[in-house]
Amino acid sequence: MGASLKRIRESMDVKPTAKDKGLILTLRLVAYDNGIVELDGIPVSQLPDDEGWLAGAEVALQTMDEFRRQVVRRRNAAQATE
């Protein structure tokens, strides 16, 4: 299934650390009684339970990969200004 990069960037919760020395990613995964799995406020699956969890895990990994790219860009930008 997966999610678009644009949708991931719009919904991911990324904040700087207390002294702005890094970034914090917060993922909010919600599983409803009706089988829907939601990540960061976006329904990622309306499939039966097991498949819904797999779809949620896939979107979580895509979000973590985008977070990794943001961290690398931030680190590279900081090194370029030194």
Secondary structure, DSSP 8 states (H G I E B T S, - for coil): ----HHHHHHH-EEEE-TTSSSEEEE--EEE-TTS-EEETTEEEE-S-HHHHHHHHHHHHHHHHHHHHHHHHHHHHHHHHT-
